[in-house]
Amino acid sequence: MKTPSQKFLEKLGLKDPEENVVQPGTSENSGRRDSQDNAGQPEAPENGRREFFKKAGIGGLALGGFMFSSIEDTLAESTSKVNRNSAPSDLKITDMRYAVVMNGGGRCPVIRIDTNQGIYGLGEVRDGASWRYAMFLKSRILGMNPCNVEMIFKRIKQFGFHARQGGGVCAVEMALWDLAGKAYNVPCYQLLGGKYRDKVRLYADTPEGRSEEEFTARVQKRIFEEGYTFLKMDFGIELLKDIPDTVVNSNFWDIGRQWSNEPMSYGAALHPLTQVQITDKGLDILMQRIERVRNKIGYTIPLASDHYGHFDLNNAIRLGRACEKYRLAWLEDLIPWMLTDQWKKITDALETPTITGEDIYLKEEFIKLIDNHAVDLVHPDLATSGGLLETKKIGDYAEERGIAMAMHFAGTPVSFMANVHCAAATQNFVALEHHSIDLDYWESLVKKVDNKPLIEKGFALVPESPGLGVELNEEVVKKHLDPQHKQYFAPTPEWDVDRSWDRLWS
């Protein structure tokens, strides 16, 4: 008759080591084949016992360590490495709160989604957007299982739109992946299908200085001290403001107000509607700026460009042709992203790659650009494009049609890490933007769970920790809250009740 411990071992698929011992007065052939050495002799009892304890183990624990313990203690010890933070199928969303963090001069709302099991997920509304874009989604997701990321995304995606209006949906999606990763004890990239790379290449701005010497010092620091292997610069027509005979129609439009959003201002006018033109003199000045940077960094390092001002496709082609010899990595957002036919004309006319997409919400508009080969690269901002999974879908679709994907980013390390996981999981990824290199407290806003740095020599290290792999550094975050909105994840009961009928069909 078998003892309780023998029955327990049998359930685990193991044998009692005493069964290998030939008892006095019994046959060596008792319905089983005994272990034998090379000489054909039965294994000595002591050798068999040693070999058993060497080979047998559950969860890394040798059976010898619990042979004489109770069944309860044995089970507790053998399952000690199982994640007890959550039972994923029983998770429920119980709350959503926010804190508005200052990222240099920009506001970046960070949200926290709480659950009935104590674990939570972090997400980030896109830089410059309102926390309200996320919070009015709270009533629509309370009580749902956060691990059903796609189901929840489909429920709320109707409430996002292009540019900053997509920020709320994307923040929730980030937080859900963070939660799901923690629940299943795996990094987010694993939930997206695994990773192609252990570190993610970053591209950095090339800062101007007040003098040639200061500019040279900054560029050298970027490359030789900070280790960046990919740079980006701006050389827009704002530089030509108040320089005579450089821009046609600047007597009507204030080309220095590219970032204005007041009605009928230059910044709020769709590019082709301004009829601004760049003269030969203006082009020469802009090309001198590019040449100065190229002379400092050489041609080994990719150099991308951005923020030209508002002008039509003819001037975009003229500008693009003027800088062909500098072999730029890409010309970014020459005209608004939705002008697909015009983008194709520009792309077909130039050797320099074209790119757009940082203000596009969801994959459908990217598909139009990709199918028309209207750009050479797509450039989603994950905090607008739909979050981690939607951005990976965009990258995968582009890859199938021979188009690469770079990623736009300007926010806190929370959104940064969401980008890192997505970039790690997407094969045609080129580089991820990093806007906050010179912000001294930026990295300290979070603590990486694996205690490794966020960035090492121009590359983001892909974490192996569950979820996004970071937690907020509460002390630092509280020092950098929006002066006009200093609450830190305070209760938000005013967003608990859903008061609308949202279905899109009858």
Secondary structure, 3 states (H helix, E strand, C coil): CCCHHHHHHHHCCCCCHHHHCCCCCCCCCCCCCCCECCCCCECCHHHHHHHHHHHCEECCEEHHHCCCCCHHHHHHHHCCCCCCCCCHHHCCEEEEEEEEEEECCEEEEEEEEEECCCCEEEEECCCCCCCHHHHCCHHHHCCCCCCCHHHHHHHHHHHCCCHHHHHHHHHHHHHHHHHHHHHHCCEHHHHCCCCCCCEEEEEEECCCCCCHHHHHHHHHHHHHHCCCCCEEEECCHHHHCCCCCCEECCCCCCCCCCCCCCCCCCCCCCHHHCCCEECHHHHHHHHHHHHHHHHHHCCCCCEEEECCCCCCHHHHHHHHHHCHHHCCCCEECCCCCCCHHHHHHHHHHCCCCEEECCCCCCHHHHHHHHHCCCCCEECCEHHHHCCHHHHHHHHHHHHHCCCEEEEECCCCHHHHHHHHHHHHCCCCEEEEEECCCCCCCCHHHEEECCCCCCEECCEEECCCCCECCEEECHHHHHHCECCCCCCECCCCHHHCCCCCCCCCCC
